[in-house]
Amino acid sequence: MTPAELAETVLAAARGAFAAHGLDAAVLPTTTSVERPRNRDHGDYASNLALQVAKKVGANPRELAGWIAEQLGAATGVASVDIAGPGFLNIRLSAAAAGELARVVVDAGERYGHSDTLTGQRLNLEFVSANPTGPVHIGAVRWAAVGDALARLLRATGAQVGTEYYFNDAGSQINRFARSLYAAATGAEIPPDGYHGEYIAEIAADVVTRNPGVLDKPADDALEIFRVDGVTLMFDEIKTSLVEFGVHFDRYFNEKDLHDAGELTAAVQRLREQGAIYERDGATWLRTSEHGDDKDRPLIKSDGEWTYFAADCAYYLDKRQRGFDKVVIMLGADHHGYIGRMRAMAACFGDDPDQTLEILIGQMVNLVSDGAPVRMSKRAGTVVLLSDLVSAVGVDAARFSLAWYSVDSQIDLDLDAWAKRSQDNPVFYVQYAHARIASLGRNAAELGIGRGADFDAALLSTPREGDLLKALGEFPAVVAGAAELREPHRVARYLHALAGTYHRFYDACRILPQGDEKPTDLTVARLWLVEATRIVLANGLHLLGVSAPERM
């Protein structure tokens, strides 16, 4: 019996109790949940349903809990129900009902943990979106790991998700990038506001190789070539590094396309129709202050140039017109000020920002080694790169470590700790549990022992087996919660706890026969249980974009 099935059984028992005592069943919720008690002596699961509804029907909570317990105690798979405190239901399952969860997990396979909790939601998830003026740096890497994991979680819970990378290939920073490349190619000094690092010289040399004679052209013509080809080369490198990190986007969106397609003009027209536009001092302004922003925002400057915010407006409208119900944007710690203006902008379009816009802010990531900050990358000149992190700890550890922490917390990532092949390294600890199970399966096969088509679930009755079954039962709720709350770290922390539960089970419960012993029904039942554990570990690691190795 899964926790979800038990919760439905509790609700059915409540309906029966209400009917038997003439109470109004309309006050009962359509769904409920059960929780694992901290103290194992309090049972397998607990419910506070009686406490939730007793006041609504004028009943004593503890008395109502007793009525529900009478109904629940007769349900298949429930061994006993006790009343605790003011009206909590402490429930114990029969060993057979608890053990059946192993069959549920194995039968579901890769689908175990998936649900339809977010079915019907169509979300556009934008993350990373670093400008193509340099390689992917450590701040963007955090969003690469967390954003990709979040997309996987949202899809696993039924949402339709379009992942998107928005890159700014128009504007002043691109012009500075082009001037920096041109200076590097001609041996001139990089402009004070330009970009530095070895990658500038590398890309400049590539542009020259692709365009023989470019340095003989007039400066303006040469700059345009360095701008176009430089951005292309830089962005190709960015995309390659992300793919190598296991991150794939459904769409790469160019800001320049918004300009070329006239979408900025169309957005301003839509806002004008909403009565949200006015003219002042020769500029065009959006009335964002009427919707909680600290001031109104210009869309078109007095010289006729578009502002960056105008492109933000057009891009938001473009996403909404593509049919996305909600626009989810993941931004760095220096973008807190964007929240108010973006929400106000959505309201200016006539949308409810609580329903159509969600902005997630990620905090800073610092890398440390030997207790000291990691030296800046020579290639980038000023920042630590994705490649630096991957070189230090590998893709799996990099992704798991960045997903390990809540995104609203600043982290100091200890490269030495995350590179260790020891139980102190969370990703190693989890992957080792999976590899240990895979090794056990190979050993079983060598002994000619298989799981077969069936097993006696009632044999999984020891406390360590019960702990493992309960942990496996939590996985769907963990996935649903991580998706709903946008917190992939819940999955990483769950996997670490599950690995610990498995290791303790393995140490206490012998699985394969030794010496001349023959396999028993208990051997088969435990093979089902460990396979269920392997599936959950693999499914959880997949949701984080981390591999589940069979050998370590």
Buried (B, 14 or more C-beta within 10 A) or exposed (E): BBBBBBBBBBBEBBBBBBEEEEBEEEBBEEEBBBBBBEEEEBBBBBBBBBBBBBEEBEBEBBEBBBBBBBBBBEBEBBBBBBBBEEBBBBBBBBBBBBBBBBBBBBEBEEEBBBBEBBEEBEBBBBBBBBBBBBBBBBBBBBBBBBBBBBBBBBBBBBBBBBBBBBBBBBBEBBBBBBBBBBBBBEEEEBEEEBBBBEBBBBBBEBBBEEBEEBBEEEEEEBBBBBBBBBBBBBBEBBBEBBEEBBBEBEEEBBBBBBBEEEBBBBBBEBBEEBEBBEEEEEBBBBBBBEBEBEEBBBBBBEEEEBBBBBBBBBBBBBBBEEEBBBBBBBBBBEBEEBBBBBBBBBBBBEBEBEEBBBBBBBBBBEBBBEEEEBEBBEBBBEBBBBBBBBEBBBBBBBBBBBBBBBBEEEBEBBBEBBBBEEEEBBBBBBBBBBBBBBEBBEEBEEEEBEBEEEBBBBBBBBEBBBBBBBBBBBBBBBBBBBBBEBBBBBBBBBBBBBBBBBBBBBEEBEBBBEEEEEBEEBBBBBBBBBBBBBBBBBBBBBBBBBBBBBEE
